Amino acid sequence: MAHDEKLIQKLAEKARIIRRDAVEMIKAGDSGWIGGSFSQADIIAALMFHQMKHDSKNPDWEDRDRLIVSKAHCCETVYAAFGEAGYFSKELYKSYGHMGATLQAHTERIVPGIEYSGGSLGQGLSFALGEALAARIDAPKDSSGRPVPRYRVYCIIGDGESNEGQIWEAVMAALHYKVDNLVAILDHNKFQSSGTIEERMNMMPWVDKWKAFAWDTAEINGHDFEAILTALENADRVKGKPHIIIAHTTKCKGVPSFEHKNLHFCKLSDEMYAEALEALK
């Protein structure tokens, strides 16, 4: 069943706001991860402003759903989403990337709401698996005696970082432990820092890889809110195994003149800054 159009419009507006705020952050910090940050923005908007249970007034609530962004360098739209949700003042954006500031160029747990400090790629899915297993501790049990996890864990991973072996160790372990409260979302924007995925380490087709590890899988347009919401809801109904959503995205989505270019970590010239704000006004 199609979702309410007002909900779709609300999420599209949230995505616009977090992209715009991310532009301000990147300009204030004199550089940033615009491409991969923007490719995941619609997914983050759907998670933070509809799918996940969380409370900005109580960020350490034990039963909150967790968002783990494994490609933690793509932090600006993550910070912008938590700022928009009220976890901290947007005044912090002005000091993004400055020496000693709270908001640095990789997500860190010192920021209210951020669950995972990222640096080396490929480790976030293992961290998310640990969080998902922890949700079974002291959890109520169903009629078969199986623990009913107290919360769900959503983990965004990059297609480039999926070259890392630890990703696949986590994939094997998650299936072994039948972790059905873990949902991985692959931001498949087709690029990594130095070139296309196809050129650097071609692991496509992705769905076949994950199915080979017996995960439940879905493949969607990662900028179509109807598809994103449906995929997340379907993932919630999967029992006895983990689930992955392969989300086809566009690097730097939201600013037409930047799209389909490998803008990874870069400075925004005054001209680029004006173009981005115009596109996101």
C-alpha positions as CSV (number, residue, x, y, z in Angstrom):
1,M,0.0,0.0,0.0
2,A,1.3,3.4,-0.9
3,H,2.3,5.7,1.9
4,D,0.6,9.0,2.7
5,E,1.7,11.8,0.3
6,K,2.1,14.2,3.3
7,L,4.6,11.8,4.9
8,I,6.5,11.6,1.6
9,Q,6.5,15.4,1.3
10,K,7.6,15.8,5.0
11,L,10.6,13.4,4.5
12,A,11.6,15.1,1.2
13,E,11.6,18.4,3.1
14,K,13.7,17.0,5.9
15,A,16.2,15.6,3.3
16,R,16.4,19.1,1.7
17,I,17.1,20.7,5.0
18,I,19.8,18.3,6.1
19,R,21.5,18.6,2.7
20,R,21.3,22.4,3.0
21,D,22.7,22.4,6.5
22,A,25.4,20.0,5.4
23,V,26.5,22.6,2.8
24,E,26.7,25.3,5.5
25,M,28.8,22.9,7.6
26,I,31.2,22.1,4.8
27,K,31.6,25.8,3.9
28,A,32.3,26.6,7.6
29,G,34.8,23.8,7.9
30,D,36.5,24.8,4.6
31,S,36.1,21.2,3.3
32,G,33.9,18.1,3.7
33,W,32.6,14.8,2.4
34,I,29.8,16.1,0.1
35,G,29.4,13.2,-2.3
36,G,28.8,10.3,0.0
37,S,27.1,12.4,2.6
38,F,24.5,13.6,0.0
39,S,23.9,10.1,-1.5
40,Q,22.7,8.7,1.8
41,A,20.6,11.8,2.9
42,D,17.2,10.5,1.8
43,I,17.8,7.2,3.6
44,I,18.8,9.0,6.8
45,A,15.8,11.3,6.6
46,A,13.5,8.2,6.3
47,L,15.1,6.5,9.2
48,M,15.4,9.5,11.6
49,F,12.1,11.2,10.9
50,H,9.8,8.2,10.5
51,Q,11.2,4.7,10.9
52,M,13.3,4.7,14.0
53,K,12.1,5.0,17.6
54,H,14.3,7.6,19.4
55,D,14.0,10.6,21.7
56,S,16.2,13.7,21.3
57,K,15.4,14.6,24.9
58,N,16.7,11.3,26.1
59,P,19.5,10.2,23.8
60,D,20.7,7.4,26.0
61,W,17.2,5.8,26.3
62,E,18.1,2.0,26.5
63,D,15.4,0.9,24.1
64,R,16.1,3.4,21.3
65,D,16.7,2.1,17.8
66,R,20.4,2.5,16.8
67,L,21.7,4.2,13.6
68,I,25.3,3.1,12.8
69,V,26.9,4.9,9.9
70,S,29.8,2.7,9.1
71,K,31.2,5.0,6.4
72,A,31.6,7.5,9.1
73,H,33.5,10.1,7.1
74,C,30.2,10.9,5.4
75,C,29.2,12.7,8.5
76,E,27.7,16.0,7.6
77,T,24.2,14.8,6.7
78,V,24.3,12.6,9.8
79,Y,25.1,15.6,12.0
80,A,22.5,17.7,10.2
81,A,19.8,15.0,10.8
82,F,20.5,14.9,14.5
83,G,20.6,18.6,14.7
84,E,17.3,18.9,12.9
85,A,15.9,16.3,15.3
86,G,16.9,18.5,18.3
87,Y,19.8,16.5,19.7
88,F,22.0,19.6,19.8
89,S,22.0,23.2,18.8
90,K,22.6,24.0,15.1
91,E,25.0,26.7,16.4
92,L,27.5,23.8,16.5
93,Y,27.5,23.7,12.6
94,K,29.5,26.9,12.5
95,S,32.5,25.2,14.2
96,Y,32.4,22.0,12.2
97,G,35.9,20.7,11.5
98,H,37.6,23.4,13.6
99,M,40.3,22.4,16.1
100,G,38.7,21.3,19.4
101,A,35.1,21.5,18.0
102,T,32.4,18.9,18.9
103,L,31.6,18.2,15.2
104,Q,34.6,16.7,13.5
105,A,35.0,15.2,10.0
106,H,34.2,11.6,11.2
107,T,31.3,10.8,13.4
108,E,32.2,10.5,17.1
109,R,30.2,9.4,20.1
110,I,30.9,12.7,21.9
111,V,28.1,14.1,19.7
112,P,24.6,13.6,21.3
113,G,22.8,10.9,19.4
114,I,25.8,9.5,17.6
115,E,26.3,5.8,18.4
116,Y,29.6,5.0,16.6
117,S,33.0,6.6,16.3
118,G,34.3,5.8,12.8
119,G,37.7,6.0,11.3
120,S,38.9,2.9,9.5
121,L,36.3,1.7,7.1
122,G,34.7,-1.7,7.2
123,Q,34.2,-1.9,11.0
124,G,30.8,-0.4,11.5
125,L,28.8,-3.5,10.5
126,S,30.6,-5.5,13.2
127,F,29.8,-2.8,15.7
128,A,26.2,-2.9,14.6
129,L,26.1,-6.6,15.0
130,G,27.3,-6.3,18.6
131,E,24.6,-3.7,19.3
132,A,22.0,-6.0,17.8
133,L,23.1,-8.9,19.9
134,A,23.0,-6.7,23.0
135,A,19.3,-6.1,22.4
136,R,18.7,-9.7,23.4
137,I,20.1,-9.2,26.9
138,D,17.3,-9.2,29.5
139,A,14.8,-9.1,26.6
140,P,11.3,-10.6,26.9
141,K,10.8,-14.0,25.2
142,D,8.2,-15.2,22.7
143,S,6.2,-18.4,23.0
144,S,9.1,-20.5,21.7
145,G,11.4,-19.1,24.4
146,R,13.4,-17.0,21.9
147,P,14.4,-13.4,23.1
148,V,12.5,-10.6,21.4
149,P,15.1,-7.8,20.9
150,R,14.3,-4.6,22.7
151,Y,15.4,-2.4,19.7
152,R,16.5,-2.6,16.1
153,V,19.8,-1.6,14.6
154,Y,20.2,0.1,11.2
155,C,23.7,0.2,9.7
156,I,24.6,2.2,6.6
157,I,27.6,0.9,4.7
158,G,29.3,2.1,1.6
159,D,29.9,0.2,-1.6
160,G,33.6,1.2,-1.5
161,E,34.1,0.1,2.1
162,S,32.6,-3.2,1.2
163,N,36.0,-4.1,-0.2
164,E,37.1,-4.6,3.4
165,G,37.2,-8.2,4.7
166,Q,35.7,-7.3,8.0
167,I,32.4,-6.5,6.4
168,W,32.1,-10.1,5.3
169,E,33.1,-11.5,8.7
170,A,30.2,-9.6,10.1
171,V,27.9,-10.9,7.4
172,M,28.8,-14.5,8.3
173,A,28.4,-13.9,12.1
174,A,25.1,-12.1,11.7
175,L,23.6,-15.1,9.9
176,H,25.1,-17.6,12.3
177,Y,23.4,-15.8,15.3
178,K,20.2,-15.3,13.3
179,V,20.2,-11.6,14.1
180,D,16.9,-10.4,12.7
181,N,16.9,-7.0,14.4
182,L,19.8,-5.9,12.2
183,V,19.2,-4.1,8.9
184,A,22.1,-3.2,6.7
185,I,21.6,-0.6,4.0
186,L,24.2,-0.4,1.2
187,D,24.6,3.1,-0.1
188,H,25.5,2.1,-3.7
189,N,26.6,5.4,-5.2
190,K,29.0,3.7,-7.6
191,F,32.1,5.6,-6.5
192,Q,34.9,5.5,-3.9
193,S,37.6,8.1,-3.3
194,S,39.8,7.4,-6.3
195,G,37.4,6.2,-8.9
196,T,34.4,4.1,-9.8
197,I,33.6,0.9,-7.9
198,E,33.7,-0.9,-11.2
199,E,37.3,0.3,-11.9
200,R,38.7,-0.1,-8.4
201,M,37.2,-3.4,-7.1
202,N,34.2,-4.7,-8.9
203,M,32.1,-6.7,-6.6
204,M,28.8,-6.4,-8.4
205,P,26.2,-7.7,-8.6
206,W,25.7,-7.0,-4.9
207,V,22.4,-8.9,-4.4
208,D,24.0,-12.1,-5.5
209,K,26.9,-11.6,-3.0
210,W,24.5,-11.1,0.0
211,K,22.2,-13.9,-1.1
212,A,25.2,-16.2,-1.2
213,F,25.5,-15.5,2.5
214,A,21.8,-16.3,3.0
215,W,20.8,-12.8,4.0
216,D,17.3,-11.6,3.2
217,T,17.7,-9.0,0.4
218,A,16.0,-6.1,-1.3
219,E,17.1,-3.8,-4.1
220,I,15.7,-0.2,-4.4
221,N,16.1,3.3,-5.7
222,G,17.7,5.0,-2.6
223,H,16.1,8.4,-3.5
224,D,12.5,7.1,-3.8
225,F,10.9,7.6,-0.5
226,E,8.0,5.2,-1.3
227,A,10.6,2.5,-2.1
228,I,12.7,3.3,1.0
229,L,9.8,3.2,3.4
230,T,8.4,0.0,1.9
231,A,11.8,-1.7,2.1
232,L,12.3,-0.7,5.7
233,E,8.9,-2.0,6.7
234,N,9.5,-5.3,4.9
235,A,12.8,-5.7,6.6
236,D,11.0,-5.4,10.0
237,R,9.0,-8.5,9.1
238,V,11.9,-10.8,8.4
239,K,12.5,-13.4,11.0
240,G,15.5,-15.6,11.8
241,K,18.0,-13.9,9.5
242,P,19.5,-10.4,8.9
243,H,18.4,-8.2,6.1
244,I,20.1,-5.9,3.6
245,I,18.7,-3.2,1.4
246,I,20.8,-2.5,-1.6
247,A,20.0,1.2,-2.3
248,H,21.0,2.5,-5.7
249,T,22.0,6.2,-5.1
250,T,23.7,9.1,-6.8
251,K,26.8,10.6,-5.4
252,C,26.1,14.2,-4.4
253,K,22.4,13.8,-5.0
254,G,20.4,17.1,-4.5
255,V,22.7,19.5,-6.4
256,P,22.2,18.8,-10.1
257,S,25.5,20.4,-11.3
258,F,27.4,18.1,-8.8
259,E,25.6,14.8,-9.5
260,H,27.4,11.9,-11.2
261,K,30.8,13.5,-10.4
262,N,33.2,12.0,-7.9
263,L,33.1,14.8,-5.4
264,H,34.4,13.0,-2.4
265,F,36.3,15.1,0.1
266,C,36.5,18.6,-1.3
267,K,36.4,22.4,-0.7
268,L,33.3,24.4,-1.8
269,S,34.4,27.4,-3.8
270,D,32.2,30.5,-3.4
271,E,30.6,29.6,-6.8
272,M,29.9,26.0,-5.8
273,Y,28.5,27.1,-2.4
274,A,26.1,29.5,-4.2
275,E,25.1,26.8,-6.7
276,A,24.4,24.3,-3.8
277,L,22.3,26.8,-1.8
278,E,20.3,27.8,-4.9
279,A,19.5,24.1,-5.6
280,L,18.5,23.5,-2.0
281,K,16.5,26.6,-1.3
